[in-house]
Amino acid sequence: DQQVKQNSPSLSVQEGRISILNCDYTNSMFDYFLWYKKYPAEGPTFLISISSIKDKNEDGRFTVFLNKSAKHLSLHIVPSQPGDSAVYFCAASANTGNQFYFGTGTSLTVIP
Amino acid sequence: ETGVTQSPTHLIKTRGQQVTLRCSSQSGHNTVSWYQQALGQGPQFIFQYYREEENGRGNFPPRFSGLQFPNYSSELNVNALELDDSALYLCASSSEQGSGETQYFGPGTRLLVL
């Protein structure tokens, strides 16, 4: 049972434009959400997080939006750069627990 | 400061065999989590070790077991290998039990079961 879903396996965006990556979840107990970035042959690296008490968190070019009623979060990257080309995973946990549930990932390609 | 390392990088086993994967955590980290990432899927939580004790387990059968040593390095053992165990196995170390932000992943061990 996939509790965290990323329905777009891939996304291509022109350099300088906005990249929007989406994630949906089913478990209403999830209260902490993260985005990870993964390059080939490397492990995922933490990018940005948001707790359920907020609806937006921003860190430089990266902004995560959380819509609790829709059980949906999105990652916006503005402006997109070629170095952003990677696989992006969203992940969630409940009650600050130690078990993180990951989506299947979205492969982002930023075209120069 | 050394990062998280895993060995071996690749491994081929046959069905029914046993395998041991190793993970050296980042300096100063006392918590190690193991994940299985099947092809086309996201990482799935197997279990976590905190100060040498299992501290949470995902939906994996008992033939998946682990150890954490006094230096906080860790092993993942899988007995009676099945074809579906073919995957990338990731370990992640952190200095706190529940923080995804401070969780650093290794590059993984790719296991192929024939």
Contacts between the chains, C-beta under 8 A, distances in Angstrom:
chain1	res1	chain2	res2	distance
A	4	B	42	7.3
A	6	B	42	7.8
A	32	B	100	7.1
A	34	B	100	4.4
A	34	B	101	7.0
A	41	B	107	6.1
A	42	B	105	8.0
A	42	B	107	5.5
A	43	B	4	6.9
A	43	B	90	5.7
A	43	B	92	7.2
A	43	B	104	7.6
A	43	B	105	2.8
A	43	B	106	5.2
A	43	B	107	5.3
A	43	B	108	6.1
A	44	B	43	7.2
A	44	B	90	7.5
A	44	B	105	5.0
A	45	B	104	7.7
A	45	B	105	7.0
A	46	B	100	6.6
A	46	B	101	5.3
A	46	B	102	7.7
A	46	B	103	6.7
A	49	B	100	6.5
A	49	B	101	5.6
A	89	B	42	5.4
A	89	B	43	7.3
A	91	B	42	7.7
A	91	B	100	6.3
A	93	B	98	7.2
A	93	B	100	6.7
A	96	B	98	4.6
A	97	B	56	7.1
A	97	B	98	6.0
A	98	B	31	7.8
A	98	B	33	7.0
A	98	B	48	5.1
A	98	B	55	6.5
A	98	B	56	4.8
A	98	B	97	5.0
A	98	B	98	4.9
A	99	B	45	4.8
A	99	B	48	7.6
A	99	B	56	5.6
A	99	B	58	6.2
A	100	B	33	8.0
A	100	B	43	8.0
A	100	B	45	6.1
A	100	B	100	5.6
A	100	B	103	7.8
A	101	B	45	7.3
A	102	B	35	7.8
A	102	B	42	3.3
A	102	B	43	4.7
A	102	B	44	7.1
A	103	B	42	5.1
A	104	B	40	6.7
A	104	B	41	5.6
A	104	B	42	4.9
A	105	B	42	5.7
